[in-house]
């Protein structure tokens, strides 16, 4: 057992994820075996199931989460997210593959979900894609996943890849998967997660839990760019932001400067999320109605990458250690690495500024809340400052003036994030 494995598997942050332990994948009479696609001998199958059961029992006895991820589909497979190539192997609608209520979709009889286990239904290979698994693990305080799988065509590889991309330490129980010894399925995952035997994992789980990591705070400055706020920016030229007065612009800049300075002084992270696009707007990920509602006149470089208008608003300095991420749509979380960046930093609490309240800030708040972050809005550092429209996100975030937020930050004096 390596020290890294022991560290990753400390009980305080581990969950067990059991993927596709279903009859159609793993049972002797299941569809995969009937089609001649199974990779295991009877002894290997029995070992796989016994080891998965041992892992589940150990996790339950230690009070740690056990999650079963099962693929269950409508009889017509209209909800299927499985690869089309699986149908070419005979895993089809006609064969009744993984249909809800069928024997093939049930757990193999040798295992049983415990009363406190979570049973998650998925529609494609990965347990993370289009499911609530990431939020569940966040709620549970999980940072590492022990994972086992139910067959050579199961969703374990996709789950490992996506879980790792989301920032989870993935530990693959090599002898609790539906893969024969030396399988390329395992060899191809060596740089996606740790590969260990069930015995090594059980030994690592006996180590004492680590101290809980303190929660961190990040400032998310959304679309505080010249084209949005500056009186010479494209939005003003197009007539959309003429409602902002010179006094309001000064307020926005001043309060964002105060917040950025306070974050730097207390060692917290600052993230600028800026919208950039090609001149032809082919990379735009905003709703199709947006360019129809606000057409850009020919010859106007609106938010074009590298242009003055796409830069952070004049008067707000970007520090050397601040993060700047480009986005193409509304939310700072949409199609960006922001969620993973915040996880890398250990951030659970975000202060949000910028705009617009009716667009990018609102969407960022809604997606961030859904991902499990605690959110505060600096109500006088958004555009427009202290707008009554901020009421639309009550219940998703707290509204606080800059002065209150700065006082709280300085009082906490959190250690520098590295």
C-alpha positions as CSV (number, residue, x, y, z in Angstrom):
1,X,0.0,0.0,0.0
2,X,1.5,3.3,-1.1
3,X,1.4,6.4,1.3
4,X,-0.6,8.3,-1.5
5,X,-3.3,5.6,-1.5
6,X,-3.6,5.7,2.3
7,X,-3.9,9.5,2.2
8,X,-6.5,9.4,-0.6
9,X,-8.6,6.8,1.1
10,X,-8.8,8.3,4.6
11,X,-12.4,7.6,5.7
12,X,-13.2,11.2,6.3
13,X,-13.3,11.9,2.6
14,X,-14.0,8.6,0.9
15,X,-17.2,7.2,-0.8
16,X,-17.7,3.9,-2.5
17,X,-19.2,4.0,-6.0
18,X,-20.5,0.7,-7.4
19,X,-21.3,1.0,-11.1
20,X,-23.6,-1.3,-13.1
21,X,-23.7,-4.3,-10.8
22,X,-26.7,-5.5,-12.8
23,X,-27.8,-8.8,-14.2
24,X,-27.5,-7.8,-17.8
25,X,-23.9,-6.8,-17.3
26,X,-22.7,-9.5,-14.8
27,X,-25.1,-12.4,-14.2
28,X,-24.5,-15.8,-15.9
29,X,-27.8,-15.5,-17.7
30,X,-27.5,-11.8,-18.4
31,X,-27.6,-10.3,-21.9
32,X,-23.8,-9.6,-22.0
33,X,-23.0,-13.2,-21.3
34,X,-25.7,-14.6,-23.7
35,X,-24.2,-12.5,-26.5
36,X,-20.7,-13.9,-25.7
37,X,-19.4,-10.5,-24.7
38,X,-18.5,-11.3,-21.0
39,X,-14.8,-11.2,-20.1
40,X,-14.8,-13.1,-16.9
41,X,-14.6,-16.8,-15.9
42,X,-17.0,-18.0,-13.2
43,X,-14.3,-17.7,-10.6
44,X,-13.3,-14.2,-11.7
45,X,-17.0,-13.2,-11.6
46,X,-17.5,-14.6,-8.1
47,X,-14.3,-12.8,-6.9
48,X,-15.4,-9.5,-8.4
49,X,-18.8,-9.7,-6.6
50,X,-17.3,-10.9,-3.3
51,X,-14.8,-8.1,-3.3
52,X,-17.4,-5.4,-4.1
53,X,-19.5,-6.8,-1.2
54,X,-16.5,-6.6,1.2
55,X,-15.8,-3.0,0.2
56,X,-19.5,-2.1,0.7
57,X,-19.6,-3.8,4.2
58,X,-16.4,-2.0,5.3
59,X,-17.6,1.4,4.2
60,X,-21.0,0.9,5.9
61,X,-19.4,-0.2,9.1
62,X,-17.3,2.9,9.1
63,X,-20.2,5.2,8.5
64,X,-19.1,6.1,5.0
65,X,-21.3,6.5,1.9
66,X,-22.1,3.7,-0.5
67,X,-23.5,4.7,-3.9
68,X,-24.9,2.3,-6.5
69,X,-25.1,3.8,-10.0
70,X,-27.5,1.7,-12.1
71,X,-28.3,2.1,-15.8
72,X,-32.1,1.9,-16.2
73,X,-34.0,2.7,-19.4
74,X,-37.5,3.0,-20.8
75,X,-38.7,0.1,-22.9
76,X,-38.2,2.1,-26.1
77,X,-34.8,3.4,-25.0
78,X,-35.8,7.0,-25.9
79,X,-34.0,8.1,-22.7
80,X,-30.8,6.2,-23.5
81,X,-27.5,8.0,-23.4
82,X,-25.6,4.8,-24.2
83,X,-23.2,4.8,-27.2
84,X,-24.8,3.8,-30.5
85,X,-22.1,1.2,-31.0
86,X,-23.6,-0.9,-28.1
87,X,-26.6,-1.5,-30.2
88,X,-24.4,-3.0,-32.9
89,X,-23.3,-5.6,-30.3
90,X,-26.9,-6.7,-29.8
91,X,-27.6,-4.6,-26.7
92,X,-30.8,-3.2,-28.2
93,X,-34.3,-2.2,-27.6
94,X,-35.5,-5.5,-29.0
95,X,-33.3,-7.4,-26.6
96,X,-34.8,-5.5,-23.6
97,X,-31.4,-4.3,-22.5
98,X,-31.5,-2.7,-19.0
99,X,-35.2,-1.9,-19.2
100,X,-36.9,-0.6,-16.1
101,X,-38.6,-3.4,-14.2
102,X,-36.9,-6.2,-16.0
103,X,-34.7,-8.9,-14.4
104,X,-31.7,-7.6,-16.4
105,X,-31.8,-4.2,-14.9
106,X,-31.9,-5.5,-11.3
107,X,-28.8,-5.8,-9.0
108,X,-27.1,-9.2,-9.3
109,X,-28.6,-11.4,-6.5
110,X,-25.3,-11.7,-4.6
111,X,-25.3,-8.0,-3.6
112,X,-27.9,-5.8,-2.0
113,X,-28.2,-2.1,-1.4
114,X,-28.2,-1.2,2.3
115,X,-30.9,0.9,3.9
116,X,-28.6,4.0,4.0
117,X,-27.0,3.4,0.6
118,X,-27.8,5.8,-2.3
119,X,-29.2,4.2,-5.4
120,X,-28.7,6.5,-8.4
121,X,-30.2,5.9,-11.8
122,X,-28.2,7.0,-14.8
123,X,-29.0,6.9,-18.5
124,X,-25.5,6.7,-20.0
125,X,-22.2,5.1,-19.1
126,X,-20.8,7.7,-16.7
127,X,-22.2,7.9,-13.2
128,X,-21.5,11.7,-13.2
129,X,-23.0,12.7,-16.6
130,X,-26.5,14.1,-16.4
131,X,-26.9,12.9,-12.7
132,X,-26.8,14.5,-9.3
133,X,-23.7,12.5,-8.2
134,X,-21.3,15.5,-8.1
135,X,-23.7,17.5,-5.9
136,X,-24.3,14.4,-3.7
137,X,-20.6,13.9,-3.1
138,X,-20.2,17.7,-2.4
139,X,-23.1,17.4,0.2
140,X,-21.3,14.4,1.8
141,X,-17.9,16.2,1.9
142,X,-16.4,13.5,-0.3
143,X,-13.1,14.1,-2.1
144,X,-12.1,10.6,-3.1
145,X,-14.1,7.7,-4.7
146,X,-13.4,4.0,-4.5
147,X,-14.9,2.6,-7.6
148,X,-15.8,-0.9,-8.7
149,X,-17.7,-2.0,-11.8
150,X,-20.0,-4.7,-12.9
151,X,-18.8,-5.8,-16.4
152,X,-16.6,-5.2,-19.3
153,X,-19.2,-2.9,-21.0
154,X,-20.1,-1.1,-17.9
155,X,-19.6,2.6,-17.2
156,X,-16.6,2.4,-14.9
157,X,-14.1,3.9,-17.3
158,X,-16.3,6.9,-18.2
159,X,-17.0,7.4,-14.5
160,X,-13.3,7.4,-13.6
161,X,-12.5,9.8,-16.4
162,X,-15.2,12.3,-15.5
163,X,-14.8,12.0,-11.8
164,X,-11.1,12.7,-12.2
165,X,-11.8,15.7,-14.4
166,X,-14.1,17.1,-11.6
167,X,-11.3,16.9,-9.1
168,X,-12.1,13.6,-7.3
169,X,-9.3,11.2,-6.4
170,X,-10.5,8.0,-8.1
171,X,-9.3,4.7,-6.7
172,X,-10.1,1.7,-8.9
173,X,-10.6,-1.6,-7.1
174,X,-8.8,-3.8,-9.7
175,X,-10.2,-7.1,-8.5
176,X,-13.7,-5.8,-8.0
177,X,-14.3,-4.9,-11.6
178,X,-15.6,-7.0,-14.5
179,X,-12.2,-7.1,-16.2
180,X,-9.9,-10.0,-16.6
181,X,-6.4,-9.8,-15.2
182,X,-4.2,-7.7,-17.5
183,X,-7.2,-6.1,-19.2
184,X,-6.5,-3.1,-21.4
185,X,-9.5,-1.5,-19.6
186,X,-7.4,-1.2,-16.5
187,X,-4.1,-0.4,-18.2
188,X,-5.7,2.5,-20.0
189,X,-6.8,4.1,-16.7
190,X,-3.4,4.2,-14.9
191,X,-3.1,8.0,-15.3
192,X,-6.8,8.7,-14.6
193,X,-6.9,7.1,-11.1
194,X,-5.0,4.9,-8.6
195,X,-5.3,1.2,-9.2
196,X,-5.2,-1.0,-6.2
197,X,-6.4,-4.4,-4.9
198,X,-9.3,-4.8,-2.6
199,X,-7.0,-5.9,0.2
200,X,-4.9,-2.7,-0.1
201,X,-8.0,-0.5,-0.2
202,X,-9.4,-2.2,2.9
203,X,-6.0,-1.7,4.7
204,X,-5.9,2.0,3.7
205,X,-9.5,2.5,5.0
206,X,-8.3,1.5,8.5
207,X,-6.1,4.6,8.7
208,X,-7.4,7.4,10.9
209,X,-9.3,10.2,9.1
210,X,-7.4,13.4,8.3
211,X,-8.3,16.8,9.7
212,X,-11.1,18.5,7.7
213,X,-9.8,21.1,5.3
214,X,-11.0,24.6,6.1
215,X,-13.5,26.1,3.7
216,X,-12.1,28.9,1.5
217,X,-13.7,31.9,-0.1
218,X,-13.3,33.2,-3.7
219,X,-14.4,36.5,-5.3
220,X,-16.0,36.0,-8.7
221,X,-16.0,39.1,-10.8
222,X,-18.3,38.5,-13.7
223,X,-18.2,40.5,-16.9
224,X,-16.7,43.6,-15.3
225,X,-15.4,44.6,-18.8
226,X,-15.1,47.9,-20.7
227,X,-17.6,46.9,-23.3
228,X,-20.2,46.3,-20.6
229,X,-19.6,49.2,-18.1
230,X,-17.3,51.9,-19.6
231,X,-19.1,54.9,-21.1
232,X,-17.2,54.3,-24.3
233,X,-17.9,50.6,-24.4
234,X,-19.9,48.8,-27.0
235,X,-23.0,48.3,-24.8
236,X,-23.2,52.1,-24.3
237,X,-22.6,52.7,-28.0
238,X,-25.4,50.3,-28.8
239,X,-27.7,52.1,-26.3
240,X,-28.0,49.2,-23.9
241,X,-26.1,50.5,-20.8
242,X,-26.9,54.2,-21.1
243,X,-29.0,53.8,-17.9
244,X,-25.7,53.6,-15.9
245,X,-24.8,57.0,-14.6
246,X,-21.3,58.3,-14.1
247,X,-21.8,58.0,-10.3
248,X,-22.9,54.4,-10.6
249,X,-19.9,53.5,-12.7
250,X,-17.7,55.1,-10.1
251,X,-19.5,53.1,-7.3
252,X,-19.1,49.8,-9.2
253,X,-15.3,50.4,-9.8
254,X,-14.6,51.6,-6.3
255,X,-16.4,48.7,-4.6
256,X,-14.9,46.1,-6.8
257,X,-11.4,47.6,-6.0
258,X,-12.2,47.4,-2.3
259,X,-13.3,43.8,-2.6
260,X,-10.2,42.8,-4.7
261,X,-7.9,44.5,-2.2
262,X,-9.6,42.8,0.8
263,X,-9.3,39.4,-0.9
264,X,-5.6,40.0,-1.6
265,X,-4.9,41.2,1.9
266,X,-6.6,38.1,3.4
267,X,-5.0,35.6,1.1
268,X,-8.2,34.6,-0.7
269,X,-8.7,33.9,-4.4
270,X,-9.9,36.4,-7.0
271,X,-11.4,35.0,-10.3
272,X,-12.3,37.3,-13.2
273,X,-14.8,35.7,-15.5
274,X,-14.7,37.6,-18.8
275,X,-16.8,37.1,-22.0
276,X,-14.7,36.9,-25.2
277,X,-15.7,35.9,-28.7
278,X,-14.6,35.7,-32.3
279,X,-15.5,38.6,-34.6
280,X,-17.9,36.3,-36.4
281,X,-19.4,35.1,-33.1
282,X,-19.3,31.5,-34.1
283,X,-18.0,30.5,-30.7
284,X,-20.9,32.2,-28.8
285,X,-22.7,30.0,-26.4
286,X,-25.4,32.4,-25.3
287,X,-29.1,31.6,-26.0
288,X,-29.9,32.2,-29.8
289,X,-32.4,34.9,-28.8
290,X,-29.5,37.1,-27.4
291,X,-28.0,38.3,-30.7
292,X,-31.5,38.9,-32.1
293,X,-32.4,41.1,-29.1
294,X,-29.1,43.0,-29.2
295,X,-27.7,42.9,-32.7
296,X,-24.1,44.2,-33.0
297,X,-23.6,46.8,-35.7
298,X,-21.1,45.9,-38.5
299,X,-17.6,47.1,-37.7
300,X,-18.0,47.2,-33.9
301,X,-15.5,45.0,-32.1
302,X,-17.9,43.8,-29.4
303,X,-16.1,41.6,-26.8
304,X,-13.6,40.4,-29.4
305,X,-10.7,38.6,-27.7
306,X,-7.7,40.9,-27.4
307,X,-9.7,44.1,-27.8
308,X,-9.9,47.0,-25.4
309,X,-13.6,46.3,-24.9
310,X,-13.0,42.7,-23.7
311,X,-10.5,43.8,-21.1
312,X,-11.4,44.1,-17.4
313,X,-12.9,47.5,-16.6
314,X,-10.5,50.4,-16.4
315,X,-9.8,51.2,-12.7
316,X,-9.9,47.6,-11.5
317,X,-6.5,46.0,-11.5
318,X,-6.0,42.3,-12.1
319,X,-3.3,41.0,-9.7
320,X,-0.5,38.7,-10.7
321,X,-2.0,35.8,-8.8
322,X,-5.6,36.4,-9.8
323,X,-7.2,33.9,-12.2
324,X,-8.8,35.1,-15.4
325,X,-11.1,32.6,-17.2
326,X,-12.8,33.2,-20.6
327,X,-16.4,32.3,-21.1
328,X,-18.6,32.1,-24.1
329,X,-22.1,32.1,-22.6
330,X,-23.9,33.6,-19.7
331,X,-22.8,31.7,-16.6
332,X,-19.2,31.7,-15.4
333,X,-19.7,28.0,-14.7
334,X,-21.1,27.1,-18.1
335,X,-18.5,25.4,-20.5
336,X,-15.6,26.7,-18.3
337,X,-13.2,25.1,-15.7
338,X,-14.5,27.4,-12.9
339,X,-16.0,24.5,-10.9
340,X,-12.8,22.5,-11.0
341,X,-10.7,25.6,-10.2
342,X,-12.7,26.4,-7.1
343,X,-12.4,22.7,-6.1
344,X,-8.7,22.9,-6.5
345,X,-8.6,25.9,-4.3
346,X,-10.8,24.3,-1.6
347,X,-13.5,27.0,-2.1
348,X,-17.0,26.5,-0.9
349,X,-18.0,30.1,-0.5
350,X,-18.1,32.7,-3.3
351,X,-18.7,36.5,-3.3
352,X,-20.1,37.6,-6.7
353,X,-19.9,41.0,-8.4
354,X,-20.2,42.4,-11.9
355,X,-23.2,41.9,-14.2
356,X,-25.6,41.8,-15.6
357,X,-28.1,41.1,-12.9
358,X,-30.6,40.0,-15.6
359,X,-28.0,37.9,-17.3
360,X,-24.5,36.6,-16.5
361,X,-24.5,37.3,-12.7
362,X,-27.9,35.8,-12.3
363,X,-27.0,32.7,-14.3
364,X,-23.7,32.3,-12.4
365,X,-25.6,32.5,-9.1
366,X,-28.2,30.0,-10.2
367,X,-25.6,27.4,-11.4
368,X,-23.2,28.0,-8.5
369,X,-26.0,27.4,-6.0
370,X,-27.0,24.2,-7.8
371,X,-23.4,23.0,-7.5
372,X,-23.5,23.5,-3.8
373,X,-21.6,26.8,-3.2
374,X,-22.6,29.3,-0.6
375,X,-23.0,32.6,-2.4
376,X,-23.0,36.3,-1.4
377,X,-23.7,39.1,-3.8
378,X,-22.0,42.4,-3.2
379,X,-25.2,44.3,-3.9
380,X,-23.4,47.7,-4.6
381,X,-20.7,46.2,-6.7
382,X,-22.9,44.9,-9.5
383,X,-24.5,46.8,-12.4
384,X,-26.8,48.4,-11.7
385,X,-25.8,48.9,-8.0
386,X,-28.5,48.1,-5.5
387,X,-31.0,47.3,-8.2
388,X,-34.4,46.0,-7.2
389,X,-33.9,43.3,-9.8
390,X,-31.5,41.6,-7.3
391,X,-34.7,40.2,-5.7
392,X,-34.9,37.6,-8.4
393,X,-32.0,35.6,-6.9
394,X,-33.1,35.7,-3.2
395,X,-33.1,32.1,-2.0
396,X,-30.0,31.4,-4.1
397,X,-27.7,33.9,-2.6
398,X,-27.4,36.5,0.2
399,X,-27.4,40.2,-0.6
400,X,-24.7,42.2,1.3
401,X,-23.1,45.6,0.8
402,X,-19.4,45.8,0.1
403,X,-18.6,47.3,3.5
404,X,-20.2,44.4,5.3
405,X,-18.3,41.8,3.2
406,X,-15.0,43.6,3.6
407,X,-15.4,43.8,7.4
408,X,-16.2,40.1,7.6
409,X,-13.2,39.2,5.4
410,X,-10.7,41.2,7.3
411,X,-12.0,39.9,10.6
412,X,-11.5,36.3,9.4
413,X,-8.0,36.7,8.1
414,X,-8.0,33.4,6.2
415,X,-4.6,31.9,5.3
416,X,-3.3,32.4,1.8
417,X,-4.6,29.9,-0.8
418,X,-1.9,28.1,-2.7
